């Protein structure tokens, strides 16, 4: 009999004492929820697209929500029981008090609540530094448009060799380093021979997803659309867009909710077709063009006063195009013979007279550099580069092995 009385005493409490224990439970619950509110405030401050909540924090928040629901159910149960039978819920109340105490102690996170998010997509691109005030102004304008919530599409345009890709690469890398506004930054090189299927494949591959080549062409755009939308706020960069592009055919959503589309192209028409905010990249100013030419030709050449007038004329033939300046100045680096400089100027002028389009002018400057290579082995090695896909990053070792395989290098030290 004493055993049963003991058990009864452990399982039952007077309704008045039970009410006091419920008040204690509600007080502790309020403290727990206050801690939950502080934790959520911290997550708001610490959480951004490149971070994610620690699993232990996620689990703790879920447990707080769970126990809040269980306490609510317990209150309802106590209210539905008779005055006397309520006393048998003493064990439930004590158990919840203990659980709330434990949760409160576990919720005192002293370190950061977030960790790096491996789902972040974006790879820094190799590039050069900007040269000239105009290029820096263009980059600042592009960056301002990216940070403007009212601007969704940006078109950077200008002639070939003007430096569009260099500018936008630097913007891309800056996005990876500094901003917390975007979830993903995707770089896609489009190029002249690009078609819809190839473009879709490149976008999917950039998001670490593969598309079946045999997938129905009517379904593929929807798949690309879903991939981009589910990634949150994105910046999609399409570099070297040669022609008008239907975003709907590819599956690229009209940017919204902070997402951006950034394209580079030679044609203003492409920017206007896509309804982009336009950024025109101008040629270098005469002082900037001259400074770049001197830098690339080298001090051992530029310090010869008798060469300066001819050098200035050669630099003028580059039309302020960074690619042409770098190519021609580099090919003349180390040349201190005034006759060689005169021949070079004569060749540039003669070829330039028959060239009308700016794209052809750029090609003519590249041909000038090719013609000045000192032997056939080097020329053949240069032409080997044409065997690789457009916009391919050519590794030195890869090029050497290719030239050996083609028989253009007879000895390893011949270059």
Secondary structure, DSSP 8 states (H G I E B T S, - for coil): -HHHHHHHHHH---HHHHHHHHHHHHHHHHHHHHHHHHHHHHHHHH--TTEEE-HHHHHHHHHHHHHHHHHHHHHHHHHHS-TTGGGGGHHHHHHHHHHHHHHHHHT---S-SEEE-TT-B----------SHHHHHHHHHHHHHHH-TT--EEEEE--TTSSHHHHHHHHHHHHHHT--S-SEEEEEE--TT--HHHHHHHHHHHTT----TTS-HHHHHHHHHHHHHHT-SEEEEEEEE-S---HHHHT-----TT-EEEEEES-HHHHHHTT-EEEE-----HHHHHHHHHHHH-HHHHT-HHHHHHHHHHHHTTTT-HHHHHHHHHHTTT---HHHHHHHHHHHHHHHHT--SHHHHHHHHHHHHHHT-SSHHHHHHHHHGGGS-TT----HHHHHHHHHHTT--SSTT--
